[in-house]
Amino acid sequence: MNKNQIGCVEHALRNQNRFYASADDKDWNDLVEKGYATKHPGWEDSMAYFRVTGSGKKALSEVD
């Protein structure tokens, strides 16, 4: 995880494990590809909710 991803994951975990961002967000989509997050449709087609997975929580604890 890069520094920005760490901040995003920490933010999501402080907010009921949800982060609302652009569906094309580079960092979040990278986390999804790595299995550290899941992606869910947002209110707008261009937006998405991202949630941290158990693997993401574990990865965060290893870099934190």
C-alpha positions, -999 to 999 in steps of 0.1 A, spaced: 0 0 0 12 34 -8 9 64 15 -24 77 -1 -39 42 0 -31 39 37 -49 72 43 -79 61 23 -82 27 41 -78 44 75 -105 69 65 -129 41 54 -124 22 86 -132 53 107 -164 57 86 -183 24 89 -159 9 64 -171 30 35 -154 54 12 -173 72 -16 -151 81 -45 -148 82 -83 -154 48 -98 -121 53 -117 -101 62 -86 -66 47 -93 -56 39 -57 -89 23 -47 -91 2 -79 -56 -10 -72 -67 -20 -37 -96 -39 -53 -73 -57 -77 -51 -68 -48 -81 -81 -28 -78 -54 -2 -111 -37 -10 -144 -43 -27 -162 -19 -51 -200 -12 -51 -221 10 -73 -226 46 -61 -255 70 -65 -240 83 -98 -226 61 -125 -192 77 -122 -190 71 -84 -185 40 -62 -185 29 -26 -153 11 -16 -151 -12 14 -119 -26 30 -117 -64 31 -102 -86 59 -71 -89 37 -69 -51 35 -72 -47 73 -44 -73 77 -22 -55 51 -28 -22 69 -17 -36 102 15 -48 86 25 -14 72 12 7 101 
